[in-house]
Amino acid sequence: MFDLIIKNATLPDGRSGVDIACKDGMISAVEPAITAEAQAVIDAQGQLVSPPFVDPHFHMDATLSLGTPRMNVSGTLLEGIALWGELKPVQSVDDIIARALKYCDLAVSKGLGAIRSHVDTCDDDLKGVQALLEVREQVKDYIDLQLVAFPQDGVLRDPTAMHNTLRALDMGVDVVGGIPHFERTMADGAESVRQLCEIAAGRGLMVDMHCDESDDPHSRHIETLAYETQRLGLQGRVAGSHLTSMHSMDNYYVSKLIPLMVEAGVHAIPNPLINIMLQGRHDSYPKRRGQTRVRELRDAGIIVGFGSDCVMDPWYSLGTADMLDVAFMGLHVGQLSSREDMAWCFEAVTANSAKIMGLEGYGLAPGCRADMVLLQAKDKIEAVRLRAHRLAVIRAGKVIARNQPVVTELSLPNRPSTVNEASFAPGQ
């Protein structure tokens, strides 16, 4: 007797007519025509079943704070940072917890199963750290929340940031973060990377740096991050987030930089929605696109995962916790238009991001955790095209969110009575 069997599913690898049997929170079998009994059965009706969506870059301590204490009038990155500095003193730990839990409710409804959130450590009270450690505990049964100690104002630029970052790590924050391009000088930025990577190496932790989030083609901190990763033996444990300066660098330098990243095993996390919104603000025309060189990084063998970054906060007034929105934007900005490219964009918000976060038991195979999303789409490309409706979200073999299929009723002479977007796939 299984706890749950999903019948007649299509998997991300293209297999169709597959059943998935779950017991004790784990996947027990993935094969056609499982005949055993189960306490619950879901007929996928040929629709796509995927592992959960994964967001490898988010700011949960700021989410849903839009308009407090004021709006970002210019919409720029620097005004967002200034506005965040105004918000921190007036928000309480309870405020942050309430907003973060509300966001997690939304995230679950969208099939998000894991989130890596940066949490600001440039706050002597560490209110964000206190809050998100509590949230991590409260949501652990339905979201894997991984926290990054993030000195937003610069670990060397802010006089107490290093001390507070170490305090945050001692309190149980999972990953070492940084923002070298926001230090006062390029030299200070490089020094911050060195010091923070040494802390991570000493504690056996992963690293995730906001790196070169700038239009400056001379910003070189990802090069330093790759060097320190290799020097300290951190290969496979380090990610560079944003990397937007790479869209402004000349091709000769990039031809040197990307092999250095490959050699060091550094991962890349672009944030398509935010990058396209915030970058290129000093350009008239032609205007830079604002996203790093996704295709080139991917083709070189670097693991690339798309992050959402922000939802309704000082930096970005939109967002829905939908990683398919993120993939959709990344596809367009990166001109990832072949069928293979489009299918890869689905991987950038699922399997690739799971690898970056080091998630254990992730996937759709016997022995993996029974965490899944049933989508109103026939395959990965259709899921991205439609930003597909989530029909069911499953955690540890139990349904934790459910929706009815989206079908529109028509009242038109001599035409069908309903329209289902998912039926417009090629060959349908």
N, C-alpha and C positions, 0 to 999 in steps of 0.2 A: 504494500500500500504506500504510494507516494503522497506527499503533501500537495503537490501541484503538477499537472501536466499541461503544457501548452501544445496544442495540436496544430499541424499543418502550417508551420511557420516558414518564412523565407529568412535566411540568415545573411549577414553582411557579406559573406564570402560568395554569395550567389546560390548556395544550395537551397532548394525549395522542397516543400512537402515533408519537412522535418518536425519531429516531436521533441520536446525538451521536458525531461522529468526531473523533479526537484524533491529533495528530502533533507530535513534537518538543516535548512538554510543553504544547502549546496546543490549544484547540478550533478545529478547521478547518471543521466544518459542523454545523448543527443543523437537520435537516429530515426529513421522512418517507422511509422506504424507501431508505436509502443502500445501494447495491449493491456498492460497492468492497470489496476484500479488506482484512483487518486481521490483524495478528499475534495479537491477542486480541479476543474478542467476548464481551460480557456481555448476556444477555437479561434486561431489567428486568421483563418480564412485566406491563407496565402500572403498575408501582410508581413512587413518586415519586423523582426524581433532583433533588437540590438542590445549590447551591454549598455549600461547607463552613460549618459553624457558626462563629460568631465570638463571642468573649468580650471585651468592651471594658473590663472592670474586674475585675482579679484581684490577689491577693497571693501570688505564687509563692515569695517568700523565706520565707514562713511555712507554706506548705501542707504537709500530712501531718505536722505537728509535734505533733499532739494528745497531751496528757499530759506534754509536756516543757516545763519541769521539773515542772509540776503541771497539774491540771485547772482550768478556769474554773468555780468553784463556783456563782457567782451567775448566770452566763450573760450578763452585761451587757457593753456596749461598753467601759465604763471599766475593768472588771476585765480584759477582754481586752487593752486597751492596757497595763495594768500588768504582766500576765503576759508580753506580748511583750517588755517591758523586762527581765524576768528571763531570758528565753530568749536574747536577743541575745548576752550575754557568754559563754554556755556552748556555743553552737553554733560550728562551724568552717565555713570556706568549703566544704570537702569535704562536710560534712553537708548544707548547703543545695543544693549541686549534685546530690547523690544523691537527695534528696527531690524536687527540681524535675524531674529526668530521669524519675523514677518517675511523677510526676504527668503529664508529657508523654506517656508511654506510654499511660496511661489516657485522656488527652484525645484522642489519635489514635484510639483504639478507639471513642470516642464521636463521631467525625467532626468534631472541632474542628480548624480549619485556621489560626486566627489568635487570638492572645491578647495583650491589653494588660495588662501586670503592673506595678503600683506596686512600687517597691523602696525600702526605708527608707534615708534618707541621714543619720539622726541616730545615726551610728555612726562614730567617728573612723577605724576600720579599714576601713569601707565593705565589710564582708564580703559582704553581700547583693549589692552592686553588682558586686564581683569575680565572685561566683558566677553571677549571672544573665547577665552579659556572656559568660561561658564557655558557659552553657547555650544562650544565643541562637545562638552559633556552632555548637554541636553539633546543634541541632535544626533548623537553617535549611532543610534539605532537605525537612522535613515539617511544620513549624509556623512561621508568621510570628510571632515574639515581639517585641513592641514594649514598651520599658521606660520607665517614668515615674519621674523623680527625686522621691521623696516624703518630705519632712521630717515624719515621723510625729509627733514631739513638738512641732511648731510651728517654723517657720523663724525666727521672732523669739524665741520662748519658749526654745528650746534654744540655748545660747551658741555652738555650733560648726556649727549646722545650715546656715546660709547658705553658709559656706565649703565644707562637705562637699557640699552640693547642687551648687555650681559645679564642684567636683572631679568629681562623678559625671557631669555634663554634658560636661566635658572628656574624660572616659574613654569617652564614646560613648553615654550614655543618651539616649533619643530625644525625650522629652516632659518639660515642666516641670509638676510637681505642687505641691500645697499642701494645708493643712488649716486654713483661717482660723478656723473655729469653735472650734478647740482652742488658739488663742492666748489670752493672759491677759485681754485686753479686746476688746470689739467694735472699738475704734479700731485696736488692734494687728492684728486680723484683716483689717480693710480695708487697712491699710498693707502687710500681707504679700501681699495680692492685687495691689496696685499694683506692688510690687517684683518679684514673680515674673513678672507679665505683661510688665513692661519687659525682664526678662532674656530671656523667650521672644521678644519682638519683636526684640530686638537680635541674637539668634542664629538667627532664622528658624525657630523651633520651634513645635510645637503645645503646648496647655495642657490639663491635665485636673486639676481641683481637687476634692478631697473637700469638698463645699460644704454647709453647713447640715445636717450629719448629726445632727439634734437634734429634739426635740419642742418647742423654743422657738419660738413664733410670731413672736417679735421678731428672730430671727436673719436678717440681711439681706445675707449675703455674696454670694448669687447676683446681687443687684442691683448690688453693686460689681463683680462679675466681668463682668456685661453692660456696665457703663459702661466699664471698662478695655479690654474687647474692642473696643468701638467707638472709643474714644479712640486706641488704638494700631494700628487697622487689622488686627485679628486675626480678622475675621469668617470663620466657617467652620472655624477652627482651634482652637476652644475648646470644652471640655465641662465641664459641672457634674455631678459624680457624687453620688449619693444624693438630695440636695435634699429630705430628709424633713421639714424644718421647714414645707414648703409644705402638708403635710397638716393643719397646725395654724393656718395663717394665715387671717385673715378674707377673705371673698370680695372685698371692696372692694380691699384691697391687692393681691391676686392679679390682679385685673382690670387693674391698672397694671403689675405685674411681668412677666406673660407677654408682653405686647407689647414690653417692653424687651428681653426675651430674643430675641424674633423679630427685632426691629430689628437686634440685634447679631449674629444668626446663631449663637447659642450652642446647642450640642447638650445633650441630657439623658441621663444614664445612671442609671436606678434599678437597684437590686439586690434583687429581690423576696424571695429566700429570706432574706437577712440582714436587710433592712429590717423584714420582718414579725416576725422573731425578736427583734431588739434594741430596736425603738422601743416607745413606750407603756409602758415599765417602771414609770413612776411613777403610772400611771393605775390606779384600781380599775375601776369601770364607770360610764358607758360607757368603753371602751378604744379608743384610736386605732389605726388599721390599720397605720400605719408605712410606707406607700409614698406617694411623691409623687403629684401629680395627673397621672397618665399620660394619661388621656383628654383632658384640657384642653390639655396641652402638645402632644400629637399633633395635635389638631384645629386648633390655632393654626398648624400648619406646622413646628413644631420637630422635628428628627430625634431620635427616642427609640430608644435601644438598651438592652436588658436585659443586665446583667452578673451574673456568679455570685458575685464578691467573694471567697469563702472556701470551702475544702474541708478539713475536719479540721484546724483550727488553733486558736489561742487564742480566736477569736471565734465559731467555728461548728464543732460537733463532727460534723456530717453532711456531705452533699455527695457527688456522684459524677462530677463533670466533665461532666454531661449538661445541655446548654443547653436541651433540651426540658423538663427539670424546672423550669428557671428560667422559661421561657415559660409553663408550666402554672401555676406559682404567681403570676406576674404577671397572668395572665388572671383568676384567682380574686380576688386582692386588689383588682385594679382594676375588678372587675365588668364585664369586657370580654366580654359574653355574646352579642352578635349574631354572625352568621356572618362578617360583615366584620371585626368586632373580633377574633375568634378567628384568622382567617387573618392579620390584621395582627401578632398575637403571634409568629407564625413569622418574619415579616420583622424583628421586633425582635431576633432572635438570629441573623439572617443578614445580609441586605442593608443594613439600617439601621446595624448595628454596623460593617459593613465601610466604610460612608461615614464614620462617626465616626472610624475609625482611618485613613482615607485610603488604603485598600488599592487598589493598582493591578491591573488585569486580573482583577477579581473578577466572576463572573457566569457565565451559561450562554449565551454568544453567540460566534460566530466571532471569534477574536482574543483571547478571554479565556483565562486560564490553565486548563489541564485538571485542575482540582481540584474534586472532586464527592463527594457522599454518596448512596448508594442506600439508601432507607428502605423498611421493610416497612409501607407505608401508601399509600393511593391519592391523598391530597392533603394540603395544609398543615394543615387542621383535624384530619384524622385523625392526622397526625404528632404534633400537640400532644396530642390526646386520649390517644393510646396511649403517648406518649413512645417513639416508634416504634423498633423494633429496627434497628440498622445492618447491612445486608446486605453492603455493600462501601464502603470508603473509598478514594478515588482521589486521588493527588497526582501532578501533572505527567504524567498519562496512564498511571500505573502503580498497580495495586492494592496498597495498603500495609496494609490490614486487611480481614478477611473473616469473615462469620458465616453459618451456616445459618439459614433461616427458623425462627422459633419456632412450633411446632405442638404442641399437647398431645394425647396419646392418651387416649381415653376407653374405659372398659369398662362400658357401661350398656346394659341391654336396650332394644332398639328405638330407639336413639339413634345419631347419627353416631359414627364411630370416631375422629374427630379434631375439635379446635376450634382455629381460627386467629383470633385476636383481630382481625386486620386485615380479616377477611371480614364484620365486623359494621358496616361503614360504611353510611350511608344508601343505599338502592338496591341493596345487595349481597345 
